[in-house]
């Protein structure tokens, strides 16, 4: 019997959701209980989640630059 096609994972709803899923994947992979095919799929999903998180962080950083009147990011707590 052929395997049913699985739908590709959806994009995370938020940075926090992506980070939580990524942490869960890392935990599963580190457990040593995942079969080789599962490890490969988890690695691929982890790479997608990491790319999503980096994209969100880059977008927020760009918004901070735009909001900063001087065009420079100042360290937190500096006025």
C-alpha positions as CSV (number, residue, x, y, z in Angstrom):
1,X,0.0,0.0,0.0
2,X,1.6,3.4,-1.0
3,X,2.1,6.0,1.7
4,X,-0.3,8.8,1.8
5,X,1.2,12.2,0.7
6,X,1.7,14.4,3.7
7,X,0.9,18.1,3.4
8,X,4.0,20.3,3.8
9,X,4.2,21.9,7.2
10,X,2.5,25.3,7.4
11,X,4.3,28.5,8.2
12,X,4.4,29.3,12.0
13,X,1.8,31.8,13.3
14,X,4.5,33.8,15.0
15,X,8.2,34.0,16.0
16,X,7.3,32.5,19.3
17,X,5.5,29.6,17.8
18,X,8.4,28.9,15.4
19,X,10.9,29.0,18.3
20,X,8.8,26.7,20.4
21,X,8.5,24.2,17.5
22,X,12.2,24.4,16.9
23,X,13.0,23.7,20.5
24,X,10.7,20.7,20.5
25,X,12.4,19.4,17.3
26,X,15.8,19.8,18.8
27,X,14.7,17.9,21.9
28,X,13.3,15.1,19.9
29,X,16.5,14.9,17.7
30,X,18.8,14.9,20.8
31,X,16.8,12.1,22.4
32,X,18.3,9.6,20.1
33,X,15.0,7.9,19.6
34,X,14.1,9.2,16.2
35,X,14.6,7.0,13.1
36,X,17.0,8.3,10.4
37,X,14.1,9.4,8.1
38,X,12.6,11.3,10.9
39,X,15.9,13.0,11.7
40,X,16.2,14.1,8.1
41,X,12.6,15.5,8.1
42,X,13.2,17.2,11.5
43,X,16.4,18.8,10.2
44,X,14.7,20.1,7.1
45,X,11.8,21.5,9.2
46,X,14.3,23.0,11.7
47,X,16.1,24.8,8.8
48,X,12.8,26.2,7.6
49,X,11.9,27.4,11.1
50,X,15.3,28.9,11.6
51,X,15.0,30.8,8.3
52,X,11.5,32.1,9.4
53,X,12.9,33.3,12.8
54,X,15.8,35.0,11.2
55,X,13.5,36.7,8.7
56,X,11.2,37.9,11.5
57,X,14.2,39.2,13.5
58,X,15.6,41.0,10.4
59,X,12.2,42.6,9.8
60,X,11.9,43.9,13.4
61,X,15.5,45.2,13.3
62,X,14.6,47.1,10.1
63,X,11.5,48.6,11.7
64,X,13.6,49.8,14.7
65,X,16.0,51.5,12.2
66,X,13.1,53.3,10.5
67,X,11.7,54.4,13.9
68,X,15.0,55.7,15.1
69,X,15.2,59.3,14.1
70,X,18.9,59.3,13.7
71,X,19.0,56.1,11.6
72,X,21.2,54.3,14.1
73,X,20.3,51.6,16.6
74,X,21.3,52.7,20.1
75,X,21.9,50.2,22.9
76,X,18.9,49.5,25.1
77,X,18.6,51.8,28.0
78,X,20.3,54.7,26.3
79,X,18.3,57.9,25.8
